[in-house]
Amino acid sequence: MSYAWLLERDAAELHLLLAPGHRAPAFNVAHLIVEDVDALHTRCVAAGARIVKALADKDYAMRTFVFADPDGNCIDVGTPD
């Protein structure tokens, strides 16, 4: 049995699905633009999230990192320079 949730804040929506037996893919499943990627990175590290790609300035004018959710799904987050 699967369960679904919809999270909303301001103009953003995030649809979540709990699916028993799910296996995370080898690619990033979400790409998010945030106001302060450094603050989010600090919170993720403090919470014990697995950092897949370190916080770095990219040549495409973004500061980004990738973390894995508890199921192993990779989420890419960044802030434009």
Secondary structure, 3 states (H helix, E strand, C coil): CCEEEEEEECCEEEEEEECCCCCCCCCEEEEEECCCHHHHHHHHHHHCCEEEEEEEECCCCEEEEEEECCCCCEEEEEEEC
